[in-house]
C-alpha cells in the first residue's frame, strides 16, 4: 500500500467526516487537486455549499491545489457577492424584480477580482472566510477564524481579521527550494518512499531530497 485511493470520496471509511473534495464537486467552475480534503462532521460531502455567490456567468473559478487540508466552516465568497460601488447606492435593485431589472449593472461596473486560487499543501483552519480573487501560496497556513482579504505568500503563517502574515515558516532559501521541489507533483510511490522526510522536522534531510533519486 502506498496511500489511499485519490479517487475515493472517503479516504478512510472509518472517518467519514473527511472527504477528498475533487470527488464530490459538481460545478465546472471549481477545480480541486488530488488528496485535498475537507473535514466537517456535519457533512463534508456538501463542500460546495461553502462556496457562495458563485455564478458561471461571471467566469470566476475556485482553484485549489493538491494535498490541502481544509477545516470545517470554510467559506469561499466568490465575485457574485460584489455590488456596484461607484454609484450613489450599492443596493442591488436588479435582483429584486418588479421592474427593477432594467438597472442590472454591466460586468465592467462590478469590482470583479478574478479567480480565487489556493496553492498546494495549504492548511486552512476552521471558520475561515476567503474573499474573492485571493491567492494563497503553496505551503501556507491560515489560522482559524481568519478573514483572508488579500494574497498570502507561499510558506507563510497568516491570521486575523483582516488576515495578516504572522511569520514565514522557513527561511527564504528553503522556501525557494521547496517551491522548486514541488513534492506534491510526485507520484504516489515516490511520496510514500520519502514520507519519513516529508513528515519530519529535519530540514537538513529535506534539503537533500532532490539528490536522493
C-alpha angles and dihedrals in degrees: 000000000000099000141303123316106270089210094060121102091217114038088194115033089202092059108050095166086081123070134175098243099213089065096056103041120104103175117099090214093064119077122184130179129230121288095011108138142194119211116204125141089201094063120315089184088072094065092134090066086069092059103079136187090016111153123174092217090068093056098220120140136205107223120186123180133220129294096016121155114213120184128212121286097036116157124191107194108202132202095273088077092067121104131204105274108180094066126084092258131033092203112129098228092166097068093054096068124206094116095313089107089091088073095062108142122237116245091249089059092060124082095242112179102188130234124353108228130192115187129218127293092016120157115207117189125220124293095014120157119208115196126215120292097010119148118206113194129230115283095013124146120213115199122231118278094015122149106215108206100154138034121290116210122232118282095009129130112226135176147150138067106310092025115243133181109262098185144321117268094221140007119282094257094055092045090053090048093051092048089054093043093055093187090180089071093058119106118260094258094054092047090050091049092055099033093110089062096040090053096045133086091226099120091179090060090046090055089055095053095096090056097051098079 
